[in-house]
C-alpha cells in the first residue's frame, strides 16, 4: 500500500518549536517507562529521516489493530500538512521501530485505504473523539498507519 496523502490547504498550525521538541523528549521518556501518557496509549516511533538518513524519534498515540498490530494517525493536530514522520515512513517503511512497555519492536508500516481505513477510523474516533476534531480542522484525510511486527 502506498503513502499518498497530499497536504491540505487549510488546518491548524503545525506543532513545532523548541518547547515542542523538549516536550516530545519528556513524553518519550515517560512512554518508555509506562507505555502511556496522560491515560492515552502511546509508543515511541523511530523512523529514518527521508533526507538526512538519521534516526528520528517521535511519541505518538496508538490504537489496537487486527492481529496484534498498532494503528497510528498522522494527524499533526489537524494541521494542513502531514507530520514529518509520515514522510519518513513513506521513504523507509521497512526501517521503523517502536518502543512501548520497555520493549523495542521492529515493525513495517502500511497506510490504510478504503474500507479498511474507514473501519479503523470508526474505531479510533470512538476511542478518542479528539481525532474527529482534528479531521474537522483540515481538508486533508488524516492518514492511518498500521504497524506490524517484522
C-alpha positions in Angstrom: 0.0 0.0 0.0 1.2 3.5 -0.7 1.7 6.6 1.3 -0.1 9.0 -0.9 -1.9 11.6 1.3 -1.2 15.1 0.0 -1.1 18.1 2.2 -4.3 20.0 2.6 -5.0 23.7 2.0 -6.3 24.5 5.5 -5.8 23.4 9.0 -4.5 24.3 12.4 -0.9 25.3 13.0 1.7 22.5 12.7 3.1 21.7 16.1 6.8 22.7 16.4 9.4 24.8 18.0 11.8 24.4 20.9 9.1 23.8 23.5 7.5 21.2 21.4 10.9 19.4 20.9 11.5 19.5 24.7 8.0 18.2 25.4 8.4 15.3 23.0 11.6 14.3 24.7 9.8 14.3 28.1 6.9 12.4 26.7 9.2 9.8 25.1 10.9 9.1 28.4 7.6 8.7 30.2 6.2 6.4 27.4 9.3 4.2 27.5 8.6 3.6 31.2 4.9 3.3 31.3 3.5 2.7 27.8 1.1 5.6 28.1 0.9 9.4 28.6 -2.0 11.0 30.5 -4.1 7.9 30.3 -3.6 7.5 26.5 -1.9 4.5 24.9 1.4 5.8 23.4 4.5 4.5 21.8 7.9 5.9 20.7 8.2 5.8 17.0 11.6 5.7 15.4 11.9 6.4 11.7 14.8 7.1 9.3 14.8 10.7 8.0 14.0 10.7 4.4 16.5 13.5 3.7 19.1 13.0 6.5 19.1 9.3 6.8 19.3 9.8 10.5 17.1 8.2 13.1 14.1 10.4 14.2 12.1 9.7 17.3 8.5 10.8 17.9 6.0 9.9 20.6 2.6 9.0 19.1 -0.7 7.7 20.4 -1.7 4.2 19.2 -4.8 2.1 18.9 -5.0 -1.7 18.8 -5.2 -3.1 15.3 -6.0 -6.5 14.0 -3.7 -9.4 14.7 -1.7 -7.5 17.3 -0.8 -4.6 15.1 -0.7 -0.9 16.2 -2.7 1.8 14.5 -1.3 5.4 14.5 -2.8 8.6 12.9 -0.7 11.2 11.1 -3.0 14.0 12.4 -0.4 16.7 13.3 -3.3 18.0 15.5 -5.3 18.9 12.4 -2.6 20.8 10.6 -2.8 21.3 6.8 0.4 19.3 6.3 1.3 15.8 7.2 3.8 15.4 10.1 7.4 14.8 9.1 7.4 11.3 10.4 4.7 10.4 7.8 7.1 11.2 5.0 9.9 9.3 6.8 7.7 6.2 6.9 6.8 6.7 3.2 10.5 6.8 2.4 11.6 3.9 4.6 8.5 1.8 5.7 10.7 -1.2 6.5 13.2 0.7 8.7 10.8 1.5 11.5 10.8 0.5 15.2 8.6 1.3 18.1 9.2 1.3 21.9 6.5 0.5 24.4 6.2 -1.2 27.7 10.0 -1.4 27.9 10.3 -3.3 24.7 11.7 -2.4 21.3 9.9 -3.9 18.3 10.9 -3.7 14.6 7.9 -3.0 12.5 6.7 -2.5 9.0 4.4 0.5 8.2 1.5 0.4 5.8 -1.1 3.2 5.1 -4.7 2.0 5.3 -7.1 2.9 2.4 -10.7 2.4 1.5 -13.0 0.2 3.7 -10.1 -0.9 5.9 -9.2 2.7 6.7 -12.9 3.6 7.3 -13.3 0.7 9.8 -10.1 1.7 11.6 -11.2 5.4 11.6 -14.5 4.5 13.3 -12.6 2.5 16.0 -10.2 5.4 16.6 -12.8 8.2 16.9 -14.9 6.0 19.2 -11.9 5.5 21.5 -10.6 9.1 21.2 -13.1 11.7 19.9 -10.4 14.3 19.7 -9.3 12.8 16.4 -12.6 13.7 14.8 -11.9 17.3 15.9 -8.5 17.2 14.2 -10.2 15.9 11.0 -12.7 18.8 11.1 -9.8 21.3 11.2 -8.2 20.3 8.0 -9.3 19.3 4.5 -6.8 16.5 4.1 -7.8 13.0 5.0 -5.8 12.1 8.1 -3.6 9.1 7.2 -4.0 5.9 9.4 -0.9 3.8 9.5 -0.8 0.1 10.6 2.4 -1.0 12.2 3.0 -4.8 12.1 5.8 -6.6 13.8 8.6 -7.8 11.5 
